[in-house]
């Protein structure tokens, strides 16, 4: 994982909510869908005493929503700036979450205890450019799960994306035209990695302010991920797609045997 990843999330932490139409609504909607997936996979009658480690929590989008559903949530991220904001947001929501700073390649040593569920959402895994880092991350997630625990990952549909080779997203216009967010993609020559340029434009007192941050991703195909999951001890790998779930990204589930 390159230094640009940490720099990106540190820089965007205070403005991250601005890429959503309504961040608070996203918290509610995403947690509802993730909760439904968890319930269907684990057959739970109650969320009481069910522990979750959100190991790429960002500013708390999923962690806060799942805590409101009654899960016992711990949340970590490589960006201390993002974690600090997540703590503030969790307090405003009145939910208790155990926060910490950790790299998901070293969870086994950085985080204490075992969990019923390990979650990594919002396309965080593809920041791992090398096979070595990818294996290391899934090994550490496997190590933090209890027996029969559930891994939950959300990721862009790279199987479709690598075929289309999109170079930009459609600008999202919010707040009666006073807020605009969009991304520009710079693809590497081999088509396996790309740089995201995130632009957020705000009109303030008649003047426009533009922020630009960039980071690198690996276009991870489902076959590649499935291979690593199998090699690191996961079973019952299943992909759940937006057409069926209503979630904005494909959701991967797998179990620790």
C-alpha positions, 0 to 999 in steps of 0.5 A: 500500500502506497503512502498516497493512500494515507495522504488521501484519506487524511486530506479528505476526512473533513470533506468526505461526507460531501461526496454523498447526496446525504451522508446521514441517509447513506449511513441508515440505508447502507447499514440496513442492507448490511444488516440484512446480509448479516442476518441471512448469512448467520441466521441471527435472532438478535444482534445482541453480543454480536461483535463486528470489526470494521477494519477500514472504517473511514469516517464511520459510515458503516460502523455508526449505522451497524452500532445503531442496529445493536451490534458491538462495533470496533472500528479501525482505519489506517488514517488517524485523521479519519478515525478522529472524525469518526469518533466525533460523529459516533458521539453525535449519534449517541453510539458507543464504538471502540475506535483505533488506528490500525492497518488491515495488514497487521490486524492480528497484532494491532487489534485485540480479541476475536470477532463474529464479523470482520467488515471492510467496505467502500472499496478499501481492499483494492488499495492493496496493489501487490499480491503479497499485501492482498494475502497479508490483509486477508490472512489478518482478517481471517485471524481476527474472526471467531470460528464460523465468523463472517467476512464482509467486503464491499468493492467496485465491480471491476469485472465490468469496470476493466472492460469499460475503462471509464475515464470519469464519473458523471458529476453529481450536483447537489445543494441546488448546484452549489456542490459538485463531486466527480472523479477522473480515472487515470489508467496504467498502461497494463490496465490493472491499476488506476489513479482516482482523482477526486474533485469536490467543488463548493460555491461559497459566497459566490466564489467556487472552491475546488479540492482535489485529492488522488490515490491509487487502486488495483482493479481486482477481479472477482476470480483473483479475490476468490483465489486469495480467499481460498488460499487464506482459509475462507470458505462459502465465498458468495457475491451479492450484487446491487440488482439484488441487494440495493447496495451501491457496490457488490458485496462479498461474504465468506466464512472462517472454517 
